[in-house]
Amino acid sequence: MRHLRVPSKKTSFFLAELESDNLLFSGAGVVAIDADFRAIPLCETAPTTLPEKYSNYEVVDIEEKLRGPTSYIERLTAYISVDEFEANKHLWPSSHDQMGDLILIKIPDEIKQYSSIIGKALLAQHSRIRMVMQDNGVKGEWRVRDLEKIAIREGKSDTTLIQVKENGNNIWIDPTQVYYSPRLESERQETLNSAILLKEKLGRPLNIIDPYAGVGPGVVCLLSKPGLVDKVHASDLNPATIPLLEKNIAPFKDNLSEVRIDCVDALMIKNAEMLRDKFDLLLVNLPHNTLEHIFHLIPLLSKGASLLKGWAIIHEEDVDIIKENLHTIVIPHKPNLSEIIITPKRTYAPYLVYASIELHFD
Ligand SMILES: C[S@@+](CC[C@H](N)C(=O)[O-])C[C@H]1O[C@@H](n2cnc3c(N)ncnc32)[C@H](O)[C@@H]1O
């Protein structure tokens, strides 16, 4: 195939030029000739004599570097007929979650009979993936995903205990047993920033509590900042989270003066006298119930400057009324409430948004 030989440093310039002149062949990639030169594939209809602006560059005839499929969808016809593929064209899922070396994919009911084929095509497309699981959605109060194994790479283990990397930290999870969402990574980074400001205000490391800790990604993000935390209490009602929470917090234990990990109902924690008025930072991550739970958790916050950071699913129009309600219920118990910040983050469902809530106390 004919290619235009250009200096490596000008590759992107010529790619754009050839494309706008309709001279580029998009089915093949750029070929590296040597350290200094690249060859850009020309389409069949490109004239033998190229326009004047390309005249200083040689046209060479070399083997094209054909691109592989860019999505697993393009691979499906290796397993099913073109007719079957076309009949379901609008249904093939175009997105999925990746956790460690697992892919989790939601498959519409109408094409569930093709689950294992979708799994095989995903393994073919993503060489580092070990197993593909069909995601049938989250279930129950522990928000655990209902997952089915649909394809496993030959010779590999089918374990669902995996490690993921988040904000530079390694976190053990088992998505078949516990709630975990990689989509909350940036939320946890934001919490870290708020915690750093609180530490500066208090002039000492923080005592933190995460009563809906899951496997602890929120806590781990805070613990990874040296000197930020002194004492930590992390708990969850799902017993399967506890061994993972212990494993994830273990690397930081030596730098903490106290660590408590418990399997307990968050609503019961305030009854433990020793935990009342003790914490500088309280995380409330139970988005469907956060607003009702906040009231029960407030007694855990210390009497001085402190922060409650929560996440809730709310009606987008309700921000002001929620602020008012929170103010009314919190003030009698903690008159040092100084600010309530509610920030809608993203759409959750029509008219519903996932929002972060901060209650600042001075
Ligand atoms: C949305 S998840 C958040 C998990 C974790 N903070 C994270 O960011 O990955 C909510 C967690 O709350 C736990 N949970 C639900 N009800 C609870 C309760 N009453 N008390 C304590 N934990 C509860 C669930 O098991 C789940 O792990």
The ligand as an SDF file (V2000), in Angstrom:
LIG
                    3D

 27 29  0  0  0  0  0  0  0  0999 V2000
  -22.9080    2.5990   48.9900 C   0  0  0  0  0  0  0  0  0  0  0  0
  -22.0170    1.4090   49.9240 S   0  0  0  0  0  0  0  0  0  0  0  0
  -20.5620    2.3310   50.3460 C   0  0  0  0  0  0  0  0  0  0  0  0
  -19.3800    1.4690   50.6480 C   0  0  0  0  0  0  0  0  0  0  0  0
  -18.0590    2.2010   50.7400 C   0  0  0  0  0  0  0  0  0  0  0  0
  -18.1240    3.3430   51.6060 N   0  0  0  0  0  0  0  0  0  0  0  0
  -17.5630    2.5910   49.3490 C   0  0  0  0  0  0  0  0  0  0  0  0
  -17.4600    3.7860   49.0670 O   0  0  0  0  0  0  0  0  0  0  0  0
  -17.2580    1.7070   48.5530 O   0  0  0  0  0  0  0  0  0  0  0  0
  -22.9500    1.3080   51.3920 C   0  0  0  0  0  0  0  0  0  0  0  0
  -22.4230    0.3000   52.4010 C   0  0  0  0  0  0  0  0  0  0  0  0
  -23.2430    0.3960   53.5690 O   0  0  0  0  0  0  0  0  0  0  0  0
  -23.4750   -0.8980   54.1000 C   0  0  0  0  0  0  0  0  0  0  0  0
  -24.7050   -0.8010   54.9080 N   0  0  0  0  0  0  0  0  0  0  0  0
  -25.9940   -0.8030   54.5110 C   0  0  0  0  0  0  0  0  0  0  0  0
  -26.8150   -0.5830   55.5620 N   0  0  0  0  0  0  0  0  0  0  0  0
  -26.0220   -0.4150   56.6400 C   0  0  0  0  0  0  0  0  0  0  0  0
  -26.2590   -0.1430   58.0180 C   0  0  0  0  0  0  0  0  0  0  0  0
  -27.5010    0.0080   58.4960 N   0  0  0  0  0  0  0  0  0  0  0  0
  -25.2040   -0.0380   58.8410 N   0  0  0  0  0  0  0  0  0  0  0  0
  -23.9380   -0.1900   58.3800 C   0  0  0  0  0  0  0  0  0  0  0  0
  -23.6520   -0.4600   57.0960 N   0  0  0  0  0  0  0  0  0  0  0  0
  -24.6710   -0.5630   56.2320 C   0  0  0  0  0  0  0  0  0  0  0  0
  -23.5260   -1.8040   52.8870 C   0  0  0  0  0  0  0  0  0  0  0  0
  -23.1770   -3.1200   53.2280 O   0  0  0  0  0  0  0  0  0  0  0  0
  -22.4810   -1.1470   51.9570 C   0  0  0  0  0  0  0  0  0  0  0  0
  -21.2100   -1.7250   52.1290 O   0  0  0  0  0  0  0  0  0  0  0  0
  1  2  1  0
  2  3  1  0
  2 10  1  0
  3  4  1  0
  4  5  1  0
  5  6  1  0
  5  7  1  0
  7  8  2  0
  7  9  1  0
 10 11  1  0
 11 12  1  0
 11 26  1  0
 12 13  1  0
 13 14  1  0
 13 24  1  0
 14 15  1  0
 14 23  1  0
 15 16  2  0
 16 17  1  0
 17 18  1  0
 17 23  2  0
 18 19  1  0
 18 20  2  0
 20 21  1  0
 21 22  2  0
 22 23  1  0
 24 25  1  0
 24 26  1  0
 26 27  1  0
M  CHG  2   2   1   9  -1
M  END
$$$$
